[in-house]
Each structure stands twice: as structure tokens, then as C-alpha cells.
Amino acid sequence: MSNHAQTIEPALVKTRLLSLDFFRGITVAAMILVNNPGDWGHIYAPLEHAEWNGCTPTDLIFPFFLFIVGVAIAYALGGKKDAGTDQRKLVAGIIRRALIIFGLGFLLALIFSVFWDPVKAFKTVRIMGVLQRIAIVYLITALIFLKTSRKVQFRVFIGVLVLYWALMMFVPVPGVGYPNLEKETNLGAWIDRGILGTPHLWKEAVTWDPEGLLGTIPAVGTCLFGVLIGTWLKRKDKDESTKVAWMFTWGLAAVIAGLLWDLEFPINKALWTSSYVLYAGGLATMGLSLCYWLIDVQGYNRFTKPFVVYGVNAITVFFFSAVIAKTMNLIKLQGTAGTPVSSQRWIMQHFINPYFSPINASLIWAVLFVLFWLCILWWMYNRKIIIKV
């Protein structure tokens, strides 16, 4: 990574939405919060993913981020596309960014273990993951945006939702004999085992992966949702009130459509179902419309900086916060029971657990972790250090 280069969620573009940086910052800060509890055995329900079907606030974080990537694509590439910039150069830049983001995700999966046993590390490394899905979705969505019109983009958006629904609901799963939406026996899990191989799937699930290959199809739909909203926001022939009113209306309509589709094709983050795309995308649209109205239209921006500093260095903080968390788990210290514990557990035992209930201690650790990164990002922002890939 290098300073002052372009990134998939461009923070510095001529036509800039402070509300987008703010909304991205809230999303990334929430991602850091839910990814770093003090104790995975003690977590408040809203900070956990739904067991399978259904949707908690935590389940909205990833689709919100992909939606924001879509809005940023419309702003970052839209001007270049309209200005007639050489498309070969734009395509090369898109591919480069996607490869770097995918590489960072792959590195995150390999880091540390590759030093102890490199052969085993590569044989068992998880191929897909959050950054890997972001990379693939960005690549596909950016190319669609670059090569097609708004009408075609809307048709593709509808098409990927219908296609995924048809695949999951009507294609029999080999070895099972019938289509289903269960964890280990759905079509996506079968494809991941066949193409990626069981050793390369999510270790906690073993036989399936929540960021698997087939689920990337509807994830592209989430990003395209953002592209369509970003294109609408950029229109100069509509006044701000009209933009906000229609965004909120479309968002509400998408939420209702998602809830209705949920009756037949359940809202499910792990499967990234089409109903989930509509539901989460609708909520993201309403959230962005509110931020846009308050911050960019009405000018209420004094409260934005803590989240803006997260928003402009989003990939940076996601990557390095994960590295720090992994490092703390590797460093062992003598715990209160006399046995070695991770440095995180040691800090919890000595400075947090004695004063709070287990679940509140776990939450306090997560909040402190977010505040720790806020201090670093605030310092970086004040010195105009924006690390991009």
C-alpha cells in the first residue's frame, strides 16, 4: 500500500459527499466493534450474526459497505467515464485495485501461520473472505458500470437477484437430490467444496463458507444497488429535496419487497439471499438519504469527524485492526490462574473483568478497541495521511 493512491472507496474525488465518508465511517467502526469482542462467549444479541435465517444489526454491516462501494464507484468512475477517459486505462486501474484488495485478504488469512509451517498454511488457507469478496464484487460492478448504461445496470441488478433465487430454489444439489437452503447442503456450499476444496473454506464452518463463490452473484447486486443510488445522487437536473424524497421512497420500497420475498426466499446473510439484498440495500438507501440531507444539504457536519476519519481510511483500519487482533492472540502472558493466556485475555483479566459483568466487560473491550483506532485515525487525518491501495 502507498500514500495518496486511488482506492475502491475513493475518499478524495472532486465531487465529494461528506455524508458518504461519514456513512462509510459508521459502517467500518461498527465492523471493528463486532469483530473484536473481549470474549466471544459473551456478546449482546444485536452484536452477533443471526444463527441462520433472519437479520441482526450486525448482519447489515457488510452489505452496507458493499452498497457504499457502489455509490463511490458512481462518483469516482462516473466523471471519468463522462469525460471520455481512456477505458483501457480505467479497466487496468480497476483490475489492479481488485487484485490488491484480494491479495490483502489472502495475506490476512495467511499471516503468521505461514511463518510456522508454510506448507500447511497454503494447504489450508481460506481462499475467500471479506476483503476477497469486496475485491471480486468491486471488479465486476465497476466493469459493469464502465461498460453499460443506467438502464442496463438496473436490468442486471434485477437479473442477478432473480438468477440467484432460481439457482438456489430450483437446481437440485448433487449428492443431495433436491434444492435446499441448509448450511451444508445448499448449492453454494456444494460449489465451494468442489471448486475451492474443504480445507480452503471458513474454518469455523468447515464445509461451507459465508463468503463463498455463488453468494458473490447477489453481492454484486448489493453493490449495483449502490451504483444506482450514486448515479441518482449525481444528477444535476433534480433538486436536493427531490433526491432525498425519492431515495427514501425507493429504500422503503426495497425493504418492503425484501420482507415480502423473505416469506418464500428467507433473508439470510450467509447465503446473501435476494431478499437480503433488497432488505439491507433498502435500509442502506434510507440511511444514506438521511445522512445526505443532514450533512451535505443542511450542513450539520460538526459531529461527523470521528466517523469521517474512519471513512477515509476504511480498508486500512480493517486490515491493520485484524493484524493487531491476531498479534494479541499470539502473544502469551501468565494469566490469573497461572496458565498462559493471550495478551488480550491478560488485559481483560487485570483491568476490565474485575469491575464489570462478563458481557459488559466484553463490550467495553470492543469499544476501547474502536476508540484506540479512532485516536490513530484522527492523528492520520489531521496530517492528511490517507493510505490507499
C-alpha positions in Angstrom: 0.0 0.0 0.0 1.1 3.6 -0.6 0.0 7.0 0.5 -2.1 9.2 -1.8 -3.0 6.5 -4.3 -6.6 5.6 -5.5 -8.8 3.2 -3.6 -12.0 1.3 -4.1 -13.9 3.7 -1.8 -12.4 7.0 -3.1 -12.1 9.5 -0.3 -10.7 12.2 -2.4 -12.8 13.0 -5.5 -13.7 16.3 -6.9 -17.4 15.8 -6.5 -17.3 14.7 -2.9 -20.0 13.6 -0.5 -19.1 14.2 3.2 -22.1 12.1 4.1 -20.7 9.2 2.2 -17.4 9.3 4.1 -19.5 9.6 7.3 -21.8 6.7 6.4 -18.7 4.6 5.4 -17.0 5.5 8.7 -20.0 4.4 10.8 -20.1 1.1 8.9 -16.4 0.4 9.4 -16.4 1.4 13.0 -19.3 -0.9 13.6 -17.4 -3.6 11.7 -14.4 -3.2 14.1 -16.7 -3.3 17.1 -18.5 -6.5 16.2 -15.3 -8.2 15.1 -13.4 -7.6 18.3 -15.4 -8.5 21.4 -13.5 -9.2 24.6 -15.0 -12.6 24.9 -16.8 -14.4 22.0 -18.8 -16.3 24.6 -20.3 -13.1 26.0 -21.8 -10.9 23.3 -25.1 -8.8 23.3 -27.5 -10.3 20.8 -27.6 -7.2 18.4 -23.8 -7.5 18.1 -24.0 -11.1 16.8 -24.9 -12.5 13.5 -28.3 -14.3 13.1 -27.9 -18.0 13.6 -29.1 -18.6 10.1 -32.2 -17.0 8.7 -33.1 -13.5 9.9 -31.1 -10.3 10.3 -29.5 -8.6 13.2 -27.9 -5.1 13.1 -24.5 -6.9 12.7 -25.8 -8.6 9.6 -26.3 -5.2 7.9 -22.6 -4.1 8.2 -21.1 -5.9 5.3 -23.9 -5.2 2.8 -23.9 -1.5 3.8 -20.2 -1.4 3.0 -20.7 -3.0 -0.4 -23.6 -0.6 -1.1 -21.2 2.3 -0.2 -18.6 0.9 -2.6 -21.2 1.0 -5.3 -22.1 4.7 -4.5 -18.4 5.5 -4.6 -18.0 3.8 -8.0 -20.7 6.0 -9.4 -18.8 9.1 -8.2 -15.2 8.0 -8.8 -15.7 6.4 -12.2 -18.7 8.4 -13.4 -16.8 11.6 -14.0 -14.0 9.8 -15.8 -16.5 7.9 -17.9 -18.4 11.0 -18.9 -15.2 12.8 -19.7 -14.2 10.1 -22.1 -11.1 8.9 -20.2 -9.3 6.1 -22.0 -11.3 3.0 -20.9 -8.3 0.7 -21.2 -6.6 2.8 -18.5 -9.7 2.7 -16.3 -10.0 -1.0 -16.7 -6.4 -1.6 -15.8 -6.8 0.5 -12.7 -10.0 -1.4 -11.7 -8.2 -4.8 -12.1 -5.2 -3.5 -10.2 -7.2 -2.4 -7.2 -9.2 -5.6 -7.2 -6.1 -7.7 -7.2 -4.5 -5.7 -4.4 -7.6 -5.9 -2.2 -7.9 -9.6 -2.8 -4.2 -10.0 -2.0 -4.6 -8.2 1.3 -7.5 -10.5 2.2 -5.4 -13.6 1.3 -2.4 -12.2 3.2 -4.7 -11.7 6.3 -5.7 -15.4 6.1 -2.1 -16.5 5.8 -0.4 -14.1 8.1 1.7 -15.6 11.0 0.7 -19.2 10.2 2.8 -19.1 7.0 6.0 -18.5 9.1 5.4 -21.5 11.4 4.5 -24.1 8.7 4.3 -22.6 5.2 3.3 -25.9 3.5 0.4 -26.5 5.9 -0.6 -22.8 5.7 -1.0 -22.8 1.9 -2.7 -26.2 2.0 -5.4 -25.0 4.5 -5.6 -21.2 3.9 -9.1 -19.8 3.4 -9.3 -18.6 -0.1 -12.4 -16.4 0.2 -13.1 -13.8 2.9 -14.5 -10.3 3.5 -11.7 -8.5 1.6 -11.7 -11.1 -1.2 -15.5 -10.7 -1.7 -15.1 -6.9 -1.7 -12.4 -7.2 -4.4 -14.4 -9.5 -6.7 -17.6 -7.5 -6.3 -15.8 -4.3 -6.9 -14.2 -5.7 -10.1 -17.4 -7.0 -11.6 -19.5 -4.0 -10.6 -17.0 -1.4 -11.7 -16.7 -3.1 -15.1 -20.5 -3.3 -15.5 -20.7 0.4 -14.6 -18.0 1.4 -17.0 -19.4 -0.6 -20.0 -23.2 -0.2 -19.6 -25.9 2.4 -19.3 -28.0 3.1 -16.2 -30.9 1.1 -17.7 -28.7 -1.9 -18.4 -27.3 -1.7 -14.8 -30.8 -1.8 -13.4 -31.7 -4.8 -15.5 -28.5 -6.6 -14.4 -29.4 -5.8 -10.8 -32.8 -7.4 -11.2 -31.4 -10.2 -13.2 -28.8 -11.3 -10.7 -31.4 -11.4 -7.9 -33.8 -13.5 -10.0 -31.0 -15.7 -11.3 -29.7 -16.4 -7.8 -33.2 -17.1 -6.5 -33.8 -19.6 -9.3 -30.4 -21.3 -8.8 -30.9 -21.7 -5.1 -34.6 -22.7 -5.2 -34.9 -24.9 -8.2 -31.5 -26.5 -9.0 -31.1 -29.9 -7.3 -27.9 -30.2 -5.3 -25.7 -33.1 -6.5 -25.4 -35.8 -3.8 -28.5 -34.4 -2.0 -31.0 -34.7 -4.8 -33.1 -31.6 -4.1 -32.6 -27.8 -3.9 -32.4 -26.5 -0.3 -31.2 -23.6 1.8 -29.5 -25.5 4.6 -25.9 -24.7 5.8 -24.0 -27.7 4.4 -26.3 -29.0 1.7 -27.2 -25.9 -0.4 -25.9 -25.4 -3.9 -23.4 -22.7 -2.9 -21.8 -25.0 -0.3 -21.5 -27.8 -2.8 -19.9 -25.5 -5.4 -17.4 -24.2 -2.8 -16.4 -27.7 -1.7 -15.9 -28.7 -5.3 -14.0 -25.7 -6.6 -12.2 -24.3 -3.5 -11.9 -27.6 -1.5 -13.0 -28.2 2.0 -9.5 -27.3 3.5 -9.9 -23.8 2.0 -13.3 -22.9 3.4 -14.2 -20.9 6.5 -12.6 -22.9 9.4 -15.5 -22.3 11.8 -18.0 -23.9 9.4 -15.6 -26.4 7.8 -18.0 -27.5 5.0 -19.4 -24.1 3.8 -18.2 -20.5 3.5 -20.3 -17.4 4.2 -18.2 -15.5 1.6 -18.4 -18.3 -1.0 -18.4 -18.2 -4.7 -22.1 -18.5 -5.6 -23.1 -15.9 -3.0 -20.9 -13.4 -4.8 -23.6 -13.1 -7.5 -26.2 -11.4 -5.3 -23.4 -9.5 -3.5 -22.8 -7.8 -6.9 -26.5 -6.9 -6.8 -25.9 -5.1 -3.4 -23.0 -3.1 -5.0 -25.1 -2.3 -8.1 -27.9 -1.0 -5.7 -25.3 1.5 -4.5 -24.3 2.4 -8.1 -27.9 3.1 -9.0 -28.3 5.3 -5.9 -25.0 7.1 -6.5 -26.0 7.8 -10.1 -29.2 9.3 -8.9 -27.4 11.5 -6.3 -25.2 12.8 -9.0 -28.0 14.1 -11.2 -28.0 17.8 -11.7 -31.5 18.1 -13.0 -33.1 17.3 -9.7 -33.2 19.4 -6.6 -31.9 18.1 -3.3 -35.3 17.6 -1.7 -36.5 15.5 -4.6 -33.4 13.4 -4.5 -33.8 12.7 -0.8 -37.5 12.0 -1.0 -37.1 9.5 -3.8 -34.2 7.8 -2.2 -36.1 7.3 1.0 -39.1 6.1 -1.0 -37.0 3.6 -3.0 -35.3 2.4 0.2 -38.6 1.8 1.9 -40.0 0.0 -1.1 -36.9 -2.2 -1.2 -37.3 -3.1 2.4 -40.9 -4.0 2.0 -40.1 -6.0 -1.1 -37.3 -7.8 0.8 -39.7 -8.7 3.7 -42.3 -10.0 1.2 -39.7 -12.1 -0.6 -38.5 -13.3 2.8 -41.7 -15.3 3.1 -40.5 -17.5 0.2 -36.7 -16.9 0.0 -35.6 -16.2 3.6 -33.4 -13.2 4.5 -30.0 -14.8 5.1 -26.6 -13.1 5.3 -24.6 -16.3 4.9 -26.4 -17.2 1.7 -26.7 -13.5 0.7 -30.2 -14.2 -0.5 -32.0 -11.9 -2.9 -34.5 -10.8 -0.2 -31.5 -9.9 2.0 -30.1 -7.8 -0.9 -33.3 -5.8 -1.1 -33.8 -5.5 2.7 -30.3 -4.4 3.5 -30.0 -2.2 0.4 -33.2 -0.5 1.2 -32.1 0.3 4.8 -28.7 1.5 3.4 -30.5 3.8 1.0 -32.7 5.3 3.7 -29.6 5.7 6.0 -27.6 7.4 3.3 -30.5 9.7 2.4 -30.8 10.8 6.0 -27.0 11.4 6.2 -27.0 13.3 2.9 -29.9 15.5 3.9 -28.4 16.4 7.3 -24.8 16.7 6.3 -24.5 17.7 2.7 -27.8 19.6 2.3 -28.4 21.1 5.7 -24.8 21.5 6.6 -24.9 19.8 10.0 -21.4 18.5 10.0 -19.8 19.3 13.4 -20.4 15.8 14.6 -19.1 14.0 11.6 -15.3 14.0 12.1 -15.0 10.9 14.4 -16.6 8.8 11.7 -15.1 10.6 8.7 -11.6 9.7 9.9 -12.8 6.1 9.9 -14.4 6.5 6.5 -11.4 7.9 4.6 -9.1 5.1 5.8 -11.6 2.3 5.7 -9.6 -0.6 4.2 -6.5 0.5 6.2 -8.2 0.2 9.6 -10.0 -3.0 8.7 -6.7 -4.7 7.6 -4.5 -3.5 10.4 -7.1 -3.9 13.2 -7.3 -7.6 12.2 -3.5 -7.8 12.2 -3.3 -6.3 15.7 -6.1 -8.6 16.9 -4.2 -11.7 15.6 -1.0 -10.5 17.1 -2.5 -10.0 20.5 -3.9 -13.6 20.4 -0.4 -14.9 19.6 1.4 -13.1 22.4 1.0 -15.2 25.6 1.3 -13.9 29.2 0.7 -15.6 32.5 -3.0 -15.3 33.4 -4.6 -15.0 36.8 -4.9 -18.8 37.0 -1.2 -19.3 36.4 -1.7 -20.6 32.9 -0.6 -18.8 29.7 -3.3 -16.6 28.1 -3.4 -14.2 25.1 -2.3 -10.7 25.8 -5.9 -9.6 25.1 -7.2 -12.0 27.8 -4.4 -10.8 30.2 -5.5 -7.2 29.8 -9.2 -8.2 30.3 -8.4 -10.2 33.4 -6.4 -7.5 35.1 -8.1 -4.3 34.1 -11.7 -4.9 32.9 -13.2 -8.2 34.1 -12.8 -7.4 37.9 -15.1 -4.4 37.5 -17.8 -5.4 35.1 -20.1 -8.4 34.3 -18.7 -10.7 31.6 -21.0 -9.4 28.9 -20.3 -5.8 29.7 -16.6 -6.4 30.0 -16.6 -8.0 26.5 -18.4 -4.9 25.1 -16.1 -2.5 26.9 -13.1 -4.2 25.3 -14.7 -3.8 21.8 -15.5 -0.1 22.5 -11.9 0.5 23.7 -10.6 -1.1 20.6 -12.7 1.2 18.4 -11.5 4.2 20.4 -7.9 3.1 20.1 -8.2 3.1 16.4 -10.1 6.4 16.4 -7.1 8.0 18.0 -4.7 6.7 15.4 -7.0 7.6 12.5 -7.7 11.1 13.9 -3.9 11.7 14.0 -3.6 10.4 10.5 -6.5 12.5 9.2 -5.1 15.7 10.8 -1.8 15.1 9.0 -3.6 14.2 5.7 -2.3 10.7 5.8 -4.7 8.6 3.8 -3.4 5.2 3.0 -4.9 3.7 -0.1 -4.4 0.7 -2.4 
